[in-house]
Amino acid sequence: MKNYKGIRLLHKYLYGKPTFEDKAKVEKWYEQIDENKSAGDPDELLQLKEKLYQRTWDKLKPGTKVIPFYKKSFFRIAAAAVLAIGITSVYFLFFKRSNPTTTIAKTHSPALKNNVAAPTGNKAILTLADGSTIVLDSAGIGSLAKQGNTMVSKLANGKIAYNNNSNITAKIQFNTLSVPKGSKPIQLVLADGSEVWLNVASSITYPTAFSGIERRVTITGEAYFEVAKNATKPFRVFTSSPSGKPDGAEIQVLGTHFNVNAYNDENSLKVTLLEGSVKVGQHEGRSIYIKPGQQAELSQQGELRLNKDIDTDEVIAWKNNWFNFNSLTVPEIMRQIEKWYNVSVKYEGKASNKHFSGIVSRSNDVSEVLKIMEQAGIKFKIEGRNITVM
C-alpha cells in the first residue's frame, strides 16, 4: 500500500551509510531544484506543503486529517525526492544540526519556558539470581558478577555480555535486565551470542546459560533481537498480552532479526520481522508465520492478524535514536515522550484527534519536540517533569 523507497533513501543519506549511487541520486535531485522558485513567502510555502501532505493522505486514509510538523528541515531535498520517485507518503525530516537550512514555517506560539533534557546516561539495572542489583551507569568496565559458570561483564562500548566457556552443566540461574524511563536503551549479549537491544521502560528475563532443548526469554516493553542461529535449539520469546495479562504472545525463531513491541499501555502487541522467519502465536492459541517486512499484531481482544509491507526503518527508529511518528495521534506520541523523558502527561479538555508525521532525533530536549508540534496548533505547558497538553 505504501511506498517508502524515497524516505528510506533520504534517511540513509542523512543518517546511515549510503552507497555512491545513493548519494548521486539524492544530490542530483538537490541540484535540479530551482532555488529561486523555492525561496517564496514562508506562509505561502507552508500552505502549499499542507495541501500536498493532506492530498497524499486522502489517497491513503480518506477523511483523516493529518498535520505535518517540522522545523528547520531538508524540505527541498525531500520535495525533489517526492517528484523524482513518486512516493505515496510525504515526510518532513528535521534534524538538529549546526548549520540548518532555511526555516520553512514561522513559529507563532510562545516558546516553552521550562524544559526536560534527553537522557544522557544508561540507568539500566541488572538483577542477579540472588536478588542483588547492579546499577549499570555507575558500574565500571570489566567483570560485574559470576553466575554459575557464566561470567557477566560490561564491555567498553556499554554492552552487557554473558560468557560461558565451561562444558559443565550448572544449575540454571535467571537474571533480569531493566531499563527505566528516562534512560538510554542498552545492548545485551546472551550466553549463546544472541544480541538484544532493550528500549526504555522495558525488561528482559533470561537464563545465564542455555541448556536443554530450547532458549527461552521473557520480555516486557520493547526489544530488538538478532538471534544466533542454532537449528537444534529454538529461541523463544514470551510476552504478556497488550492488556497486561499473562496470556500474551510466543515468538519462536531459529536465527533471525526482529522487533517486539509489547508495551502494556499500547492497544496491541506487534512483532516485526527484518530478516529470517518467525512464528508468532498466542499461548495455547492460533499461530502465524511472518516474512521479512511483515508484522504480526495481537490486539487486546486476542485477535491475531498479519500486516504486510511494513516500514521496518520506522519500527526500529528507536534503536537508532530517532522518534519516527507515522500518522500518530497526540496521545500516541505523548506515550513515547513519557517513557523517553520520564515525564508525566495530562490533558486539559479532550485530547486532539489530529494525526502527525515526522522524524525527530531523540537527542533533542523535550521542548524542541513539543515546539514543533505547537506549530500545528497543539499547546503545551511544562512544569518540572509534568507536561500538560492543552
C-alpha positions, 0 to 999 in steps of 0.5 A: 500500500505504501511506498517508502523507497524515497524516505528510506533513501533520504534517511540513509543519506542523512543518517546511515551509510549510503552507497555512491549511487545513493548519494548521486541520486539524492544530490542530483535531485538537490541540484535540479531544484530551482532555488529561486522558485523555492525561496517564496513567502514562508506562509505561502510555502507552508500552505502549499506543503499542507495541501500536498501532505493532506492530498497524499493522505486522502489517497491513503486514509480518506477523511483523516486529517493529518498535520505535518510538523517540522522545523528547520528541515531538508524540505527541498531535498525531500520535495525533489525526492517526492517528484523524482520517485513518486512516493505515496507518503510525504515526510518532513525530516528535521534534524538538529544540526549546526548549520540548518537550512532555511526555516520553512514555517514561522513559529507563532506560539510562545516558546516553552519556558521550562524544559526536560533534557534527553537522557544522557546516561544508561540507568539500566539495572541488572538483577542477579539470581540472588536478588542483588542489583547492579546499577549499570551507569555507575558500574565500571568496565570489566567483570560485574558478577559470576553466575554459575559458570557464566561470567557477566561483564560490561564491555567498553562500548556499554554492552552487557555480555554473558560468557560461558566457556565451561562444558559443565552443566550448572544449575540454571540461574535467571537474571533480569535486565531493566531499563527505566524511563528516562534512560538510554536503551542498552545492548545485551549479549546472551550466553549463546551470542544472541544480541538484544537491544532493550528500549526504555521502560522495558525488561528482559528475563533470561537464563545465564546459560542455555541448556536443554532443548530450547532458549527461552526469554521473557520480555516486557516493553520493547526489544530488538533481537538478532538471534544466533542461529542454532537449528537444534535449539529454538529461541523463544520469546514470551510476552504478556498480552497488550492488556497486561495479562499473562496470556500474551504472545510466543515468538519462536525463531531459529536465527533471525532479526526482529522487533517486539513491541509489547508495551502494556499501555499500547492497544496491541502487541506487534512483532516485526520481522527484518530478516529470517522467519518467525512464528508468532502465536498466542499461548495455547492459541492460533499461530502465524508465520511472518516474512521479512517486512511483515508484522504480526499484531495481537490486539487486546481482544486476542485477535491475531492478524498479519500486516504486510509491507511494513516500514521496518526503518520506522519500527526500529527508529528507536534503536537508532535514536530517532522518534519516527511518528507515522500518522500518530495521534497526540496521545500516541506520541505523548506515550513515547515522550513519557517513557523517553523523558520520564515525564508525566502527561495530562490533558486539559479538555479532550485530547486532539484527534489530529494525526502527525508525521515526522522524524525527530532525533531523540537527542533533542530536549523535550521542548524542541519536540513539543515546539514543533508540534505547537506549530500545528496548533497543539499547546503545551505547558511544562512544569518540572517533569509534568507536561500538560497538553492543552 
